[in-house]
Amino acid sequence: MQNLLVIMADQLTAKALGCYGNPAVYSPHIDRLAEEGVIFDAAYSSSPLCTPARYAFMTGQNISRCAGYDNAAYLPATMPTFAHYLRLMGYRTCLSGKMHFVGPDQLHGFEDRVTTDIYPADFGWVPDWTRPDERIDLWYHNMSSVKQAGVAAITNQLAYDDEVGGQALRVIYDHARSEDARPLCLVASFIHPHDPYATRQQYWDRYAGVEIAPPAVPRQSTPDPHTARLEKVIDLDAVSVSEAEIVNARRAYYGNVSYVDEWVGRLRAALDECGLGEDTTILFISDHGDMLGEYGLWYKMSFREWSNRIPLIVHQPSRFAARRVANPVAQVDMLPTLVDLGVDAGAERPQMIDPIDGRSLLPLCLGDAADDPNACVSEYLAEGTGAPMLMLRRGALKYVSCSTDPEQLFDLDADPDEKNNLVDHPALDEFRAAAAAHWDPEAMRATVIADQQRRRAVHAALRVGRYQGWDFNPARDASEEYTRSHMDLTRFDITSRYPRPPAFEPNRD
């Protein structure tokens, strides 16, 4: 059976990769994956925020169904994920890095987890839709990442990703020399190029003399209502930012894209070194993008392309010919795709426990788009709004609906920068009907507010007296690592080596 390696970046917009048309970014290893694999040109975050996007990725459900509303959303231990299904199919499942699970279950189907998470697992980051205009300074974004962009030898995030990458390499080597015959599904989930925009000198220097374009669309004098809300959320007007500082922040961000790209290369090299390259399907993806100054905005939380469109590459040259896919897809499609990859490799298909909103992308990987819906959905239910927001992409048309805002419709083929809102387009009635069929926004709003209030109340109670966090502590037993006196030294040296050396047969006559 094929092994599965999922490499996930954080806040990596598709627009910041060479294979998606950015000539300034140095990303040779990701570009090579794209050249050899299936690259999806219209892949979207199912919700442009960390935890919601990851819950959609793990469960195959839209966030309105799995209740993954925001960065403090709770995922029940009874919620099946692709890790559960793959274990039922005979896979060993392992997570190295970030998944931003919230609650006491920090595995959600993974058999092993070799790092802690970088973000809190409690209910501390719950937004408040009853006061949507209030900034929560403790954990909201601000503009410090842009003003302080540049070079750093070490940061919180660099220390974390160095561990994530190193542990992921160790998992690959351990799998190669293991006596466990099960195939491996490894998720290596990096925090970069997520802000702050601070990169190591070597990656900063790669962009010396490179022309880094400023935003194609500057800040608007009369922004749409959601953009205006996000300007307040990120405290945009607290500082003045020059064009040089914008380009500086982009340079550091691109440097961190190159840092992630380097890890992609190292993980692939380890697979090849261990003879696993041809037997491993690689899926490269991000949770959401980054506005990087477009429309004056930074970070995510927007349905604009820089924030909402993500890279997605499926690499298995022995099965899928290299191709580009134009059909819109989203993260909810990952669970059925990973299950189908396992079935394609010979595993028995498990029965789905819950309804799945996504569809398998295997037909598109094989070049068959005949029955594909050519559409995807993205939802937003977190800070920066006080009402449910919905994005529908069908073909080249992209529709955005929110009860508090004027609707938007863009033709992305004719208007890739989303400047022209097609207020009289004949497709509007069809999109309105699809949005109405998707959900009842007022009922959804009431559900979200009730859930926010419940989590804030529980969090307040748990902060009284002794606090017991849910943050994951990786299990480690040093008494079983390396060389110990209770081990057969020769056998251990042989079994811990890959490739295995010739049999050791001493002459004891």
C-alpha positions in Angstrom: 0.0 0.0 0.0 1.1 3.6 -0.6 2.3 5.7 2.2 0.8 9.2 2.5 2.8 12.3 3.3 0.7 15.5 3.9 2.8 18.6 4.1 0.8 21.6 5.4 1.9 25.2 5.5 0.2 27.9 7.5 -1.0 31.2 5.9 0.6 30.4 2.6 -1.3 32.0 -0.3 -1.2 30.3 -3.6 -0.1 33.7 -5.0 3.2 33.4 -3.3 4.6 30.4 -5.1 6.5 30.1 -8.4 4.2 27.3 -9.6 1.2 29.6 -9.2 2.8 32.4 -11.2 4.8 34.5 -8.7 8.2 35.1 -10.4 9.8 36.6 -7.3 9.4 33.6 -4.9 12.1 31.0 -4.7 10.3 27.7 -4.1 12.1 25.1 -6.2 11.0 22.0 -4.3 7.3 22.9 -4.2 7.5 23.9 -7.9 9.0 20.5 -8.6 6.1 18.8 -6.9 3.8 20.8 -9.1 5.7 20.0 -12.3 5.6 16.2 -11.5 2.1 16.2 -9.9 -1.5 17.4 -10.1 -1.7 21.1 -9.3 -5.1 22.6 -8.5 -5.3 26.2 -9.7 -8.6 27.1 -7.8 -8.2 25.5 -4.4 -9.8 27.3 -1.5 -9.7 27.4 2.3 -13.0 26.1 3.6 -12.7 29.0 6.1 -9.9 31.5 5.9 -8.8 31.1 9.6 -6.5 28.6 11.2 -8.7 26.3 13.3 -11.8 26.3 11.2 -9.8 25.5 8.1 -8.1 22.6 9.8 -11.3 21.2 11.2 -12.8 21.2 7.6 -9.5 19.6 6.4 -9.7 16.9 9.1 -13.4 16.1 9.0 -14.5 16.7 5.4 -17.3 18.9 6.8 -18.1 22.6 6.4 -17.5 24.4 9.6 -21.2 25.2 10.0 -21.7 21.4 10.2 -18.8 20.4 12.4 -19.1 23.6 14.6 -15.5 24.7 13.8 -16.5 28.3 14.0 -13.3 30.1 15.2 -9.9 29.6 16.7 -11.3 28.4 20.0 -13.8 26.0 18.5 -14.2 22.7 20.1 -13.9 19.5 18.1 -15.6 16.5 20.0 -13.6 13.3 20.4 -16.6 11.6 18.7 -16.1 13.5 15.5 -14.5 11.2 12.9 -11.5 12.5 11.0 -9.5 11.2 8.1 -7.0 9.9 10.7 -9.7 7.7 12.2 -10.7 6.3 8.8 -7.1 5.7 7.7 -6.5 3.8 10.9 -9.5 1.6 10.1 -7.9 1.0 6.7 -4.7 -0.2 8.2 -2.6 2.9 8.3 -0.3 4.1 11.0 -1.2 7.8 11.5 1.2 10.4 12.9 1.1 14.2 13.3 4.2 16.4 13.5 3.3 20.0 14.1 0.4 22.3 14.3 -3.3 21.4 13.9 -4.8 23.8 16.5 -7.1 21.3 18.1 -9.1 22.8 21.0 -10.2 20.6 23.9 -8.8 17.6 25.8 -8.6 15.3 22.8 -5.4 16.4 21.1 -5.0 13.4 18.8 -8.4 13.1 17.0 -7.5 9.8 15.4 -3.7 10.2 15.1 -2.0 7.2 16.7 1.2 9.3 17.3 1.8 13.0 17.8 5.5 13.9 18.0 5.3 17.6 18.9 3.1 19.8 20.9 1.1 22.5 19.2 2.2 26.1 18.9 -1.2 27.6 19.8 -3.3 27.2 23.0 -5.8 24.3 23.2 -8.3 26.1 25.5 -11.2 28.5 25.0 -9.2 31.7 25.5 -9.6 33.0 21.9 -13.4 33.0 21.6 -14.8 36.0 19.7 -17.9 37.8 20.8 -20.6 38.4 18.1 -22.7 40.4 20.5 -20.0 43.0 20.4 -18.6 42.7 16.9 -17.0 46.2 16.9 -14.8 45.5 20.0 -11.1 44.7 19.5 -9.7 42.0 21.8 -6.2 43.3 22.1 -4.9 40.3 24.0 -5.0 38.0 20.9 -6.2 40.0 17.9 -3.7 40.7 15.1 -2.1 44.1 15.0 0.4 45.8 12.6 3.5 45.0 14.6 4.3 42.1 12.2 4.5 44.6 9.3 6.4 47.3 11.2 8.9 44.9 12.7 9.5 42.7 9.6 13.0 41.7 8.8 15.8 39.3 9.9 15.9 37.1 13.0 18.2 34.3 14.0 15.5 32.6 16.0 11.9 33.2 16.8 9.1 31.3 18.6 8.0 30.0 15.2 11.4 29.2 13.8 12.1 27.1 16.9 8.8 25.4 16.5 9.2 24.6 12.8 12.8 23.4 13.3 11.3 20.8 15.7 8.4 20.0 13.4 10.7 19.3 10.5 13.2 17.4 12.5 10.6 15.2 14.1 9.0 14.5 10.7 12.3 13.4 9.3 12.7 11.1 12.4 9.3 9.6 11.7 10.2 8.8 8.1 13.5 7.2 9.2 11.8 5.3 12.0 9.2 4.0 9.6 11.8 2.8 7.1 13.6 0.8 9.8 10.5 -0.3 11.7 9.2 -3.9 11.8 5.7 -2.5 11.6 4.4 -3.5 8.2 1.5 -1.0 8.1 1.7 1.9 5.6 2.3 5.4 7.1 0.2 8.5 6.9 2.4 11.4 8.2 1.1 14.9 8.5 3.9 17.4 8.7 2.3 20.8 9.6 4.5 23.9 9.7 3.6 27.3 11.1 5.4 29.3 8.5 5.1 31.5 6.5 2.5 32.7 9.1 3.3 36.1 10.5 5.3 37.6 12.2 7.3 38.4 9.1 10.7 37.5 10.5 13.0 35.2 8.5 16.6 34.0 8.9 19.4 35.8 7.2 20.0 33.1 4.6 16.4 33.3 3.4 16.3 37.1 3.5 19.5 37.2 1.4 17.9 35.0 -1.3 15.8 38.0 -2.2 18.6 40.5 -2.5 18.2 42.3 -5.8 14.9 40.5 -6.5 12.1 42.8 -7.6 9.3 42.3 -5.1 6.1 43.9 -6.4 3.9 46.0 -4.0 0.2 45.2 -3.7 -1.6 45.3 -7.1 -4.6 46.9 -5.4 -3.9 49.5 -2.7 -6.1 50.4 0.3 -9.4 51.7 -0.9 -10.8 55.1 0.2 -14.3 53.6 0.5 -13.8 49.9 1.3 -16.6 47.4 1.3 -18.0 46.8 4.8 -16.1 43.5 5.5 -12.8 45.1 4.5 -13.6 48.1 6.8 -14.2 45.7 9.7 -11.0 43.9 9.1 -9.1 47.2 9.0 -10.3 47.7 12.6 -9.6 44.1 13.6 -5.9 44.4 12.6 -5.7 47.9 14.0 -4.6 49.2 10.6 -5.0 52.9 11.5 -2.8 52.7 14.6 0.3 53.1 12.5 1.3 54.5 9.2 3.0 52.0 6.8 5.1 53.0 3.9 5.4 51.2 0.6 9.0 50.3 1.5 7.7 48.6 4.8 5.1 46.7 2.8 7.7 45.4 0.4 10.0 44.6 3.4 7.2 42.5 5.0 6.6 40.7 1.7 10.3 40.0 1.4 10.4 38.4 4.9 7.2 36.4 4.1 8.8 35.2 0.9 11.9 34.2 2.8 9.7 32.1 5.1 8.1 30.5 2.0 11.6 29.5 1.0 12.2 28.1 4.5 9.1 25.9 4.2 10.2 24.9 0.6 13.5 23.8 2.0 11.7 21.5 4.4 9.7 20.1 1.5 13.0 19.2 -0.2 14.4 17.6 2.9 11.4 15.5 3.5 11.4 14.3 -0.1 15.1 13.5 0.1 14.5 11.4 3.2 11.8 9.5 1.5 14.1 8.8 -1.5 17.0 8.0 0.8 14.9 5.3 2.6 13.5 3.9 -0.6 10.0 5.2 0.0 9.8 7.9 -2.7 8.0 5.8 -5.3 5.7 4.3 -2.6 4.5 7.6 -1.1 1.8 9.9 -2.3 2.5 13.5 -1.3 -0.2 16.1 -0.7 0.9 19.7 -0.3 -1.6 22.2 1.1 -2.1 25.3 3.3 -4.8 26.2 5.7 -5.4 29.7 4.2 -3.5 32.6 2.6 -2.3 36.0 3.5 -3.5 39.4 2.1 0.1 40.8 2.3 -1.1 44.4 1.9 -3.6 43.8 -0.9 -6.6 46.2 -0.4 -4.6 47.5 2.5 -5.3 44.3 4.5 -2.9 41.8 6.1 -3.2 38.2 7.4 -6.4 36.3 6.6 -10.2 36.4 7.5 -11.2 37.6 4.0 -12.7 35.9 1.0 -10.4 37.9 -1.2 -8.1 35.6 -3.3 -4.9 36.4 -1.5 -6.5 35.3 1.8 -8.7 32.5 0.7 -7.0 30.7 -2.2 -4.4 28.1 -1.2 -1.9 25.8 -2.9 -3.0 22.2 -3.4 -0.7 19.7 -5.1 -1.2 15.9 -5.3 2.0 14.1 -6.2 2.1 10.4 -7.3 3.7 10.2 -10.7 3.2 6.5 -10.9 -0.5 7.0 -10.8 -1.3 10.5 -11.9 0.1 12.3 -14.9 1.3 15.8 -14.4 -1.6 18.3 -15.0 -3.2 21.5 -13.9 -6.8 21.4 -12.7 -9.0 24.5 -13.1 -12.0 23.2 -11.2 -12.7 25.0 -7.8 -12.0 22.7 -4.8 -11.7 23.1 -1.1 -10.3 21.6 2.1 -13.5 19.5 2.8 -12.4 17.5 -0.2 -9.3 16.2 1.5 -10.9 13.5 3.7 -12.7 11.7 0.8 -9.5 12.1 -1.3 -7.2 10.6 1.3 -9.7 7.7 1.9 -9.8 7.1 -1.9 -6.0 7.2 -2.1 -5.9 4.4 0.5 -8.6 2.4 -1.3 -6.7 2.9 -4.6 -3.6 1.5 -2.8 -5.6 -1.7 -1.9 -7.2 -0.9 1.5 -10.9 -1.7 2.2 -13.2 1.4 2.2 -14.6 2.1 5.7 -18.2 3.1 6.1 -18.6 6.8 6.6 -19.8 7.6 10.1 -21.1 11.2 9.5 -22.2 13.1 6.3 -19.3 14.4 4.3 -19.5 17.8 2.5 -16.5 17.3 0.3 -15.9 15.0 -2.8 -13.0 12.9 -3.7 -10.5 14.6 -6.0 -9.2 11.3 -7.5 -11.3 11.7 -10.7 -9.8 15.2 -11.3 -6.3 13.8 -10.6 -7.0 11.2 -13.3 -8.2 13.9 -15.7 -11.9 13.0 -15.4 -14.0 16.1 -14.8 -17.2 14.8 -16.4 -19.2 14.5 -13.1 -17.4 17.1 -11.1 -19.5 20.0 -9.7 -16.9 22.6 -10.7 -17.7 24.4 -7.5 -16.7 24.9 -3.9 -17.9 26.6 -0.7 -16.1 28.7 2.0 -17.7 29.9 5.2 -16.5 32.4 7.8 -18.0 32.6 11.3 -15.2 34.2 13.5 -13.9 37.6 14.4 -14.3 40.5 12.0 -17.9 39.9 11.4 -21.1 39.6 13.4 -23.1 37.6 10.9 -22.4 34.4 8.9 -20.4 35.0 5.7 -20.5 32.7 2.7 -18.4 32.3 -0.5 -19.6 30.3 -3.4 -17.2 29.6 -6.3 -18.7 28.2 -9.5 -16.5 28.0 -12.6 -14.9 31.5 -12.9 -17.6 33.2 -10.8 -17.2 34.0 -7.1 -20.1 35.1 -5.0 -19.9 36.5 -1.4 -23.0 36.8 0.8 -23.5 38.3 4.3 -26.7 39.6 5.7 -25.0 42.8 6.9 -23.2 43.6 3.7 -23.9 44.2 0.0 -23.4 41.0 -2.0 -20.4 40.7 -4.2 -19.9 38.8 -7.5 -16.6 38.6 -9.4 -15.6 37.0 -12.7 -12.1 35.9 -11.8 -11.1 35.1 -15.4 -11.8 38.7 -16.5 -11.1 40.4 -13.2 -8.5 38.4 -11.1 -7.9 41.3 -8.7 -11.7 41.5 -7.8 -12.1 45.1 -8.6 -15.4 45.0 -10.5 -18.5 43.9 -8.4 -21.0 42.6 -11.0 -24.1 44.0 -9.4 -26.3 43.3 -12.5 -24.9 39.9 -13.6 -27.6 37.4 -14.7 -26.1 34.7 -12.5 -27.0 36.6 -9.3 -30.4 35.1 -8.9 -28.9 31.6 -9.1 -26.3 32.4 -6.5 -28.8 33.9 -4.2 -30.9 30.8 -4.4 -27.8 28.6 -3.7 -26.9 30.7 -0.7 -30.5 30.5 0.7 -30.4 26.7 0.2 -27.0 26.5 1.9 -28.1 27.8 5.3 -30.4 30.1 7.2 -28.1 32.9 8.2 -30.1 34.1 11.1 -30.4 30.6 12.6 -26.7 30.1 12.0 -25.9 33.4 13.8 -28.0 32.4 16.8 -26.2 29.1 16.9 -22.8 30.7 16.8 -23.6 33.2 19.5 -24.9 30.6 21.8 -21.8 28.5 21.3 -19.5 31.5 21.9 -21.3 32.3 25.2 -21.1 28.6 26.4 -17.4 28.4 25.7 -16.6 31.8 27.3 -18.6 30.7 30.4 -16.8 27.4 30.6 -13.4 29.1 30.1 -14.1 31.6 32.9 -14.9 28.7 35.3 -11.8 26.8 34.4 -9.7 29.8 35.1 -10.8 30.0 38.8 -8.5 28.2 41.1 -6.0 25.6 39.7 -5.8 25.8 35.9 -5.4 22.5 34.0 -4.5 23.1 30.4 -5.3 20.8 27.5 -2.0 21.6 25.7 -0.4 18.4 24.3 2.7 17.0 25.9 4.4 14.5 23.6 5.1 11.2 25.2 8.7 10.2 25.4 10.5 7.4 27.3 14.2 8.0 27.2 14.8 4.6 28.8 13.8 2.9 25.5 15.8 5.3 23.3 19.3 4.8 21.9 21.4 2.2 23.7 20.4 0.8 27.1 21.8 -2.0 29.2 18.6 -4.2 29.0 18.9 -4.3 25.2 20.7 -6.8 23.0 23.3 -4.3 21.7 24.1 -6.0 18.4 20.5 -6.7 17.5 19.5 -3.1 18.4 22.3 -1.6 16.3 21.2 -3.8 13.3 17.4 -3.1 13.6 18.0 0.6 14.1 19.9 0.9 10.8 18.5 1.5 7.4 19.2 -0.1 5.0 19.8 -3.3 7.0 23.5 -4.4 7.0 24.5 -7.9 5.9 23.7 -10.6 8.4 26.2 -10.8 11.2 27.3 -14.4 11.6 30.3 -14.7 13.9 32.4 -17.9 13.9 32.3 -19.3 17.4 34.2 -22.5 16.8 
